[in-house]
Amino acid sequence: MVAKEGWRQVVQRLVKSEMSVRGVKYQALSTRLSEIGVEQSADNLRNKVNKGIMGADLLLQILMVLRARPVTVEMMQEILADLHDGPVP
């Protein structure tokens, strides 16, 4: 079983990866979110992403405004395996 911290790392890496692929910084992410009615400051987003702690609604909103790639079980397993240096069942 994966500890809570492992899942937080998955959230962190997913969001940071999507931001990096698209060249989006926290201020731009904040602006994109405000365009759909979600008010989050760049600093607040940075803190939430770095800790990997946010509500499911915010995670989905972030993925949507980033036009993120589909999140797959394989993608999550790969991140978890990387964190634990071994395969995840």
N, CA, C and O atoms as a MOPAC input file, in Angstrom:
PM7 MOZYME 1SCF
protein

 N      0.84100 1    -1.18600 1     0.00000 1
 C      0.00000 1     0.00000 1     0.00000 1
 C      0.88400 1     1.24700 1     0.00000 1
 O      1.92300 1     1.28700 1     0.65900 1
 N      0.46200 1     2.24200 1    -0.73500 1
 C      1.23400 1     3.47200 1    -0.87400 1
 C      0.82400 1     4.45800 1     0.21000 1
 O     -0.36300 1     4.68500 1     0.44500 1
 N      1.81700 1     5.03500 1     0.86300 1
 C      1.55500 1     6.01300 1     1.92100 1
 C      0.99200 1     7.29400 1     1.32400 1
 O      1.15200 1     7.57400 1     0.13500 1
 N      0.33100 1     8.06100 1     2.17500 1
 C     -0.27500 1     9.33700 1     1.77000 1
 C      0.74300 1    10.23300 1     1.06200 1
 O      0.41100 1    10.88900 1     0.07400 1
 N      1.96500 1    10.26200 1     1.55700 1
 C      2.99700 1    11.11000 1     0.96600 1
 C      3.28200 1    10.70000 1    -0.48000 1
 O      3.57300 1    11.55200 1    -1.31900 1
 N      3.20100 1     9.41000 1    -0.77200 1
 C      3.41300 1     8.94300 1    -2.14200 1
 C      2.38000 1     9.50600 1    -3.09300 1
 O      2.70700 1     9.92500 1    -4.20300 1
 N      1.12700 1     9.51600 1    -2.65500 1
 C      0.05800 1    10.05900 1    -3.50300 1
 C      0.20500 1    11.56300 1    -3.68100 1
 O     -0.12100 1    12.10000 1    -4.74000 1
 N      0.68900 1    12.23600 1    -2.66200 1
 C      0.92600 1    13.67600 1    -2.78500 1
 C      2.01600 1    13.94700 1    -3.81400 1
 O      1.94500 1    14.91900 1    -4.56600 1
 N      3.02300 1    13.07800 1    -3.84000 1
 C      4.08400 1    13.20700 1    -4.84500 1
 C      3.54100 1    12.98400 1    -6.25700 1
 O      3.97900 1    13.63300 1    -7.20600 1
 N      2.58800 1    12.06400 1    -6.38700 1
 C      1.96900 1    11.82400 1    -7.69200 1
 C      1.26400 1    13.09800 1    -8.16200 1
 O      1.43800 1    13.51500 1    -9.30700 1
 N      0.48000 1    13.71000 1    -7.29400 1
 C     -0.21900 1    14.95100 1    -7.63500 1
 C      0.79500 1    16.02300 1    -8.03000 1
 O      0.64600 1    16.68200 1    -9.05800 1
 N      1.80800 1    16.18600 1    -7.21600 1
 C      2.83100 1    17.20200 1    -7.48100 1
 C      3.49000 1    16.97700 1    -8.84100 1
 O      3.60600 1    17.90700 1    -9.63800 1
 N      3.91500 1    15.76500 1    -9.10000 1
 C      4.61400 1    15.48600 1   -10.35300 1
 C      3.71200 1    15.59400 1   -11.57000 1
 O      4.14400 1    16.05800 1   -12.62600 1
 N      2.46200 1    15.17000 1   -11.43100 1
 C      1.53200 1    15.28700 1   -12.55700 1
 C      1.34300 1    16.74600 1   -12.94700 1
 O      1.46000 1    17.10000 1   -14.12000 1
 N      1.05300 1    17.58600 1   -11.96800 1
 C      0.79000 1    18.99300 1   -12.25700 1
 C      2.05400 1    19.68500 1   -12.76900 1
 O      2.00000 1    20.41100 1   -13.76100 1
 N      3.18200 1    19.46800 1   -12.10800 1
 C      4.42000 1    20.11400 1   -12.54400 1
 C      4.82300 1    19.65700 1   -13.94600 1
 O      5.32100 1    20.45100 1   -14.74300 1
 N      4.61000 1    18.40200 1   -14.23500 1
 C      4.93200 1    17.88300 1   -15.56100 1
 C      4.08900 1    18.56100 1   -16.63600 1
 O      4.61000 1    18.97200 1   -17.67300 1
 N      2.80500 1    18.67500 1   -16.38800 1
 C      1.92200 1    19.30800 1   -17.36000 1
 C      2.24900 1    20.78900 1   -17.51200 1
 O      2.18800 1    21.32400 1   -18.61900 1
 N      2.59100 1    21.44700 1   -16.43100 1
 C      2.97700 1    22.86100 1   -16.51200 1
 C      4.26400 1    23.00900 1   -17.32600 1
 O      4.38400 1    23.91400 1   -18.15100 1
 N      5.20900 1    22.12500 1   -17.09100 1
 C      6.48900 1    22.18500 1   -17.78500 1
 C      6.33600 1    21.93000 1   -19.28300 1
 O      6.91100 1    22.64800 1   -20.10100 1
 N      5.56500 1    20.91700 1   -19.63500 1
 C      5.35300 1    20.57800 1   -21.04400 1
 C      4.76300 1    21.76100 1   -21.79800 1
 O      5.08900 1    21.98800 1   -22.96300 1
 N      3.90100 1    22.50800 1   -21.13400 1
 C      3.22400 1    23.62200 1   -21.78200 1
 C      3.88900 1    24.98200 1   -21.52800 1
 O      3.43100 1    26.00600 1   -22.03500 1
 N      4.95900 1    24.98300 1   -20.74600 1
 C      5.66100 1    26.23100 1   -20.46300 1
 C      4.83700 1    27.21200 1   -19.66000 1
 O      4.95300 1    28.42400 1   -19.84100 1
 N      3.99400 1    26.68700 1   -18.76100 1
 C      3.09600 1    27.52400 1   -17.96000 1
 C      3.69000 1    27.72500 1   -16.56600 1
 O      4.00700 1    26.76200 1   -15.86800 1
 N      3.83400 1    28.97200 1   -16.18100 1
 C      4.29400 1    29.31400 1   -14.82500 1
 C      3.07200 1    29.51000 1   -13.92600 1
 O      1.93700 1    29.53100 1   -14.40300 1
 N      3.31700 1    29.65200 1   -12.62500 1
 C      2.21100 1    29.75600 1   -11.67000 1
 C      1.31500 1    30.97000 1   -11.90800 1
 O      0.10000 1    30.87500 1   -11.73800 1
 N      1.89100 1    32.10700 1   -12.29700 1
 C      1.06100 1    33.28600 1   -12.55400 1
 C      0.12000 1    33.04000 1   -13.72700 1
 O     -1.05000 1    33.41900 1   -13.68300 1
 N      0.63500 1    32.40400 1   -14.77300 1
 C     -0.20600 1    32.09000 1   -15.93600 1
 C     -1.27700 1    31.06600 1   -15.56900 1
 O     -2.40500 1    31.13900 1   -16.05500 1
 N     -0.92400 1    30.11800 1   -14.71600 1
 C     -1.91000 1    29.13300 1   -14.26000 1
 C     -3.01000 1    29.82900 1   -13.47300 1
 O     -4.18800 1    29.51600 1   -13.64000 1
 N     -2.63300 1    30.76600 1   -12.62100 1
 C     -3.60400 1    31.53900 1   -11.85700 1
 C     -4.54600 1    32.29500 1   -12.79200 1
 O     -5.75600 1    32.33100 1   -12.56700 1
 N     -3.99300 1    32.89000 1   -13.82700 1
 C     -4.79800 1    33.63400 1   -14.80300 1
 C     -5.75600 1    32.70800 1   -15.53700 1
 O     -6.93200 1    33.02900 1   -15.71200 1
 N     -5.25000 1    31.56600 1   -15.96300 1
 C     -6.10800 1    30.60500 1   -16.67000 1
 C     -7.26000 1    30.13600 1   -15.77400 1
 O     -8.39500 1    29.99800 1   -16.22900 1
 N     -6.95800 1    29.89700 1   -14.51700 1
 C     -8.00700 1    29.46400 1   -13.59000 1
 C     -9.03900 1    30.57300 1   -13.38400 1
 O    -10.23900 1    30.30600 1   -13.33000 1
 N     -8.56900 1    31.81200 1   -13.27100 1
 C     -9.51200 1    32.92100 1   -13.06100 1
 C    -10.45600 1    33.06600 1   -14.25000 1
 O    -11.59000 1    33.52000 1   -14.09100 1
 N    -10.00000 1    32.68800 1   -15.42800 1
 C    -10.83800 1    32.76000 1   -16.62700 1
 C    -12.02400 1    31.79000 1   -16.57000 1
 O    -13.01100 1    31.97000 1   -17.28300 1
 N    -11.92200 1    30.75800 1   -15.71400 1
 C    -13.04900 1    29.83400 1   -15.54300 1
 C    -13.72400 1    30.03800 1   -14.18100 1
 O    -14.50800 1    29.20300 1   -13.72900 1
 N    -13.40100 1    31.16900 1   -13.53900 1
 C    -14.06300 1    31.52300 1   -12.28400 1
 C    -13.43900 1    30.95100 1   -11.02800 1
 O    -14.07400 1    30.93100 1    -9.97400 1
 N    -12.20600 1    30.48700 1   -11.12700 1
 C    -11.50700 1    29.91500 1    -9.96200 1
 C    -10.41200 1    30.88900 1    -9.55100 1
 O     -9.46400 1    31.12400 1   -10.30000 1
 N    -10.54900 1    31.44900 1    -8.36600 1
 C     -9.58200 1    32.43400 1    -7.88400 1
 C     -8.54000 1    31.76700 1    -6.98100 1
 O     -8.84400 1    31.33700 1    -5.86800 1
 N     -7.32500 1    31.69400 1    -7.48000 1
 C     -6.19200 1    31.15500 1    -6.72800 1
 C     -4.98100 1    32.01000 1    -7.08000 1
 O     -4.66700 1    32.18300 1    -8.25800 1
 N     -4.30400 1    32.54200 1    -6.08100 1
 C     -3.10500 1    33.33300 1    -6.36600 1
 C     -1.97800 1    32.40300 1    -6.81100 1
 O     -1.99900 1    31.20200 1    -6.54100 1
 N     -1.00400 1    32.97800 1    -7.49100 1
 C      0.15400 1    32.20300 1    -7.93700 1
 C      0.86800 1    31.58200 1    -6.73500 1
 O      1.27500 1    30.42100 1    -6.78800 1
 N      1.02000 1    32.34100 1    -5.66800 1
 C      1.69700 1    31.82300 1    -4.46800 1
 C      0.91700 1    30.66600 1    -3.84500 1
 O      1.50500 1    29.67100 1    -3.42100 1
 N     -0.40700 1    30.80400 1    -3.79300 1
 C     -1.24400 1    29.75000 1    -3.23300 1
 C     -1.12800 1    28.48000 1    -4.07500 1
 O     -1.01700 1    27.37900 1    -3.53400 1
 N     -1.15300 1    28.63500 1    -5.39100 1
 C     -1.00800 1    27.48000 1    -6.27300 1
 C      0.34800 1    26.81100 1    -6.09600 1
 O      0.44200 1    25.58500 1    -6.04200 1
 N      1.39800 1    27.62400 1    -6.00600 1
 C      2.74700 1    27.08800 1    -5.81700 1
 C      2.80700 1    26.25400 1    -4.54300 1
 O      3.36800 1    25.15800 1    -4.54300 1
 N      2.23700 1    26.76300 1    -3.46700 1
 C      2.24500 1    26.02900 1    -2.20000 1
 C      1.47300 1    24.72300 1    -2.31100 1
 O      1.94400 1    23.68000 1    -1.85600 1
 N      0.29800 1    24.77300 1    -2.90900 1
 C     -0.53200 1    23.57200 1    -3.03200 1
 C      0.13000 1    22.52300 1    -3.91600 1
 O      0.14000 1    21.33700 1    -3.58700 1
 N      0.67900 1    22.96700 1    -5.03700 1
 C      1.33100 1    22.02400 1    -5.94200 1
 C      2.57900 1    21.43600 1    -5.29400 1
 O      2.79400 1    20.22600 1    -5.35800 1
 N      3.39900 1    22.26900 1    -4.67500 1
 C      4.63000 1    21.77300 1    -4.05500 1
 C      4.35800 1    20.78100 1    -2.92900 1
 O      5.14700 1    19.86200 1    -2.70700 1
 N      3.26000 1    20.95800 1    -2.22800 1
 C      2.88400 1    20.02600 1    -1.16000 1
 C      2.09100 1    18.83800 1    -1.70700 1
 O      1.97200 1    17.80500 1    -1.04700 1
 N      1.55300 1    18.99100 1    -2.90900 1
 C      0.73300 1    17.93300 1    -3.50000 1
 C     -0.59900 1    17.78800 1    -2.78400 1
 O     -1.22000 1    16.72500 1    -2.81700 1
 N     -1.03800 1    18.87100 1    -2.13200 1
 C     -2.27800 1    18.82500 1    -1.36500 1
 C     -3.24800 1    19.85100 1    -1.93900 1
 O     -3.02200 1    21.05900 1    -1.86500 1
 N     -4.33300 1    19.33900 1    -2.51300 1
 C     -5.39200 1    20.20600 1    -3.02800 1
 C     -6.63900 1    19.36800 1    -3.17000 1
 O     -6.56500 1    18.14100 1    -3.22400 1
 N     -7.76900 1    20.01000 1    -3.23100 1
 C     -9.01300 1    19.30000 1    -3.41900 1
 C     -9.07700 1    18.70100 1    -4.82000 1
 O     -8.41500 1    19.16600 1    -5.74800 1
 N     -9.87800 1    17.67200 1    -4.94300 1
 C    -10.05400 1    17.03300 1    -6.24600 1
 C    -10.58200 1    18.02400 1    -7.26700 1
 O    -10.20800 1    17.96800 1    -8.43900 1
 N    -11.45400 1    18.93400 1    -6.83300 1
 C    -12.00700 1    19.91000 1    -7.77200 1
 C    -10.91600 1    20.80000 1    -8.34300 1
 O    -10.90000 1    21.05300 1    -9.54800 1
 N     -9.99800 1    21.28200 1    -7.50300 1
 C     -8.92100 1    22.13900 1    -7.98800 1
 C     -7.98400 1    21.35000 1    -8.90600 1
 O     -7.54400 1    21.87100 1    -9.93100 1
 N     -7.68000 1    20.12000 1    -8.55400 1
 C     -6.82000 1    19.30100 1    -9.40800 1
 C     -7.43800 1    19.16600 1   -10.79800 1
 O     -6.75200 1    19.34600 1   -11.80400 1
 N     -8.71800 1    18.85400 1   -10.85300 1
 C     -9.39000 1    18.71300 1   -12.14700 1
 C     -9.41900 1    20.03800 1   -12.91600 1
 O     -9.24100 1    20.05500 1   -14.13400 1
 N     -9.64100 1    21.13500 1   -12.20700 1
 C     -9.66000 1    22.45200 1   -12.85100 1
 C     -8.28900 1    22.78200 1   -13.43300 1
 O     -8.18700 1    23.29600 1   -14.54600 1
 N     -7.24300 1    22.48600 1   -12.67900 1
 C     -5.88000 1    22.73000 1   -13.16200 1
 C     -5.60700 1    21.89800 1   -14.40900 1
 O     -5.11800 1    22.41800 1   -15.41200 1
 N     -5.92400 1    20.60500 1   -14.34700 1
 C     -5.69000 1    19.74000 1   -15.50200 1
 C     -6.47100 1    20.22100 1   -16.71900 1
 O     -5.97900 1    20.14900 1   -17.84500 1
 N     -7.68700 1    20.71200 1   -16.49200 1
 C     -8.49700 1    21.19200 1   -17.59800 1
 C     -7.88800 1    22.44000 1   -18.24000 1
 O     -7.74200 1    22.49700 1   -19.46100 1
 N     -7.53100 1    23.44500 1   -17.42400 1
 C     -7.00500 1    24.68200 1   -18.01200 1
 C     -5.63600 1    24.46700 1   -18.64700 1
 O     -5.23400 1    25.23100 1   -19.52500 1
 N     -4.92300 1    23.44200 1   -18.21500 1
 C     -3.64000 1    23.11800 1   -18.83600 1
 C     -3.81600 1    22.26200 1   -20.09100 1
 O     -2.86400 1    22.01200 1   -20.83000 1
 N     -5.05800 1    21.81900 1   -20.31200 1
 C     -5.32700 1    20.88400 1   -21.42000 1
 C     -4.38000 1    19.69100 1   -21.30000 1
 O     -3.69700 1    19.30500 1   -22.24900 1
 N     -4.37100 1    19.12900 1   -20.10000 1
 C     -3.44300 1    18.05000 1   -19.75600 1
 C     -3.71600 1    16.78500 1   -20.54700 1
 O     -4.82900 1    16.52600 1   -21.00600 1
 N     -2.66000 1    16.01600 1   -20.68500 1
 C     -2.78900 1    14.68300 1   -21.26800 1
 C     -3.64700 1    13.84500 1   -20.33400 1
 O     -3.73400 1    14.14700 1   -19.14400 1
 N     -4.28500 1    12.79400 1   -20.85100 1
 C     -5.07300 1    11.91400 1   -19.97400 1
 C     -4.18400 1    11.30100 1   -18.88400 1
 O     -3.06000 1    10.87700 1   -19.15000 1
 N     -4.69900 1    11.26300 1   -17.67400 1
 C     -3.98600 1    10.63500 1   -16.56600 1
 C     -4.36100 1     9.16100 1   -16.57200 1
 O     -5.53600 1     8.80700 1   -16.47600 1
 N     -3.35600 1     8.31100 1   -16.68700 1
 C     -3.60100 1     6.87400 1   -16.75800 1
 C     -3.05800 1     6.16300 1   -15.52200 1
 O     -2.22800 1     6.69800 1   -14.78700 1
 N     -3.54400 1     4.96200 1   -15.31800 1
 C     -3.03500 1     4.13200 1   -14.22600 1
 C     -1.54800 1     3.88300 1   -14.43400 1
 O     -0.77000 1     3.90300 1   -13.48000 1
 N     -1.16000 1     3.65200 1   -15.66300 1
 C      0.25100 1     3.40100 1   -15.96500 1
 C      1.12600 1     4.60300 1   -15.61200 1
 O      2.23400 1     4.44600 1   -15.10000 1
 N      0.62300 1     5.78900 1   -15.88800 1
 C      1.36200 1     7.00400 1   -15.55900 1
 C      1.57000 1     7.10900 1   -14.04400 1
 O      2.66300 1     7.42500 1   -13.57500 1
 N      0.49600 1     6.83700 1   -13.28900 1
 C      0.61000 1     6.90400 1   -11.82500 1
 C      1.55400 1     5.82300 1   -11.30000 1
 O      2.34600 1     6.07800 1   -10.39300 1
 N      1.47300 1     4.62100 1   -11.86600 1
 C      2.36200 1     3.53200 1   -11.44200 1
 C      3.82000 1     3.87200 1   -11.71500 1
 O      4.70400 1     3.55600 1   -10.91900 1
 N      4.05700 1     4.51600 1   -12.84200 1
 C      5.42500 1     4.90500 1   -13.19500 1
 C      5.98100 1     5.90300 1   -12.17800 1
 O      7.12500 1     5.77500 1   -11.74100 1
 N      5.18000 1     6.88600 1   -11.80500 1
 C      5.62100 1     7.87200 1   -10.80900 1
 C      5.87500 1     7.19200 1    -9.47000 1
 O      6.89700 1     7.43600 1    -8.82800 1
 N      4.95000 1     6.34600 1    -9.05400 1
 C      5.11300 1     5.64800 1    -7.77000 1
 C      6.33800 1     4.74400 1    -7.78700 1
 O      7.07300 1     4.67300 1    -6.80200 1
 N      6.56100 1     4.05800 1    -8.89300 1
 C      7.73500 1     3.19200 1    -9.00000 1
 C      9.01200 1     4.01500 1    -8.91600 1
 O      9.98100 1     3.60700 1    -8.27600 1
 N      9.00800 1     5.17700 1    -9.56500 1
 C     10.16400 1     6.05900 1    -9.52200 1
 C     10.43100 1     6.51600 1    -8.09100 1
 O     11.58400 1     6.62000 1    -7.67100 1
 N      9.37000 1     6.78800 1    -7.35000 1
 C      9.51300 1     7.22500 1    -5.95900 1
 C     10.06200 1     6.13100 1    -5.06600 1
 O     10.80100 1     6.39700 1    -4.11900 1
 N      9.69300 1     4.90100 1    -5.37600 1
 C     10.05100 1     3.78300 1    -4.50400 1
 C     11.09300 1     2.86600 1    -5.10100 1
 O     11.39500 1     1.81100 1    -4.54200 1
 N     11.65100 1     3.26600 1    -6.24500 1
 C     12.69300 1     2.47700 1    -6.91800 1
 C     12.30200 1     1.01800 1    -7.10500 1
 O     13.11800 1     0.11900 1    -6.90300 1
 N     11.07000 1     0.79100 1    -7.48700 1
 C     10.63500 1    -0.56600 1    -7.75700 1
 C      9.25700 1    -0.56800 1    -8.34700 1
 O      8.56100 1     0.44700 1    -8.30600 1
 N      8.84000 1    -1.70600 1    -8.90400 1
 C      7.51900 1    -1.78100 1    -9.52000 1
 C      6.39800 1    -1.70700 1    -8.49900 1
 O      6.53500 1    -2.17000 1    -7.36600 1
 N      5.29700 1    -1.12200 1    -8.91700 1
 C      4.11000 1    -1.02300 1    -8.08400 1
 C      3.07200 1    -1.99200 1    -8.64500 1
 O      2.79300 1    -1.97300 1    -9.84300 1
 N      2.50100 1    -2.83400 1    -7.79000 1
 C      1.52900 1    -3.82200 1    -8.29200 1
 C      0.29400 1    -3.17600 1    -8.89600 1
 O     -0.60700 1    -3.87700 1    -9.35700 1

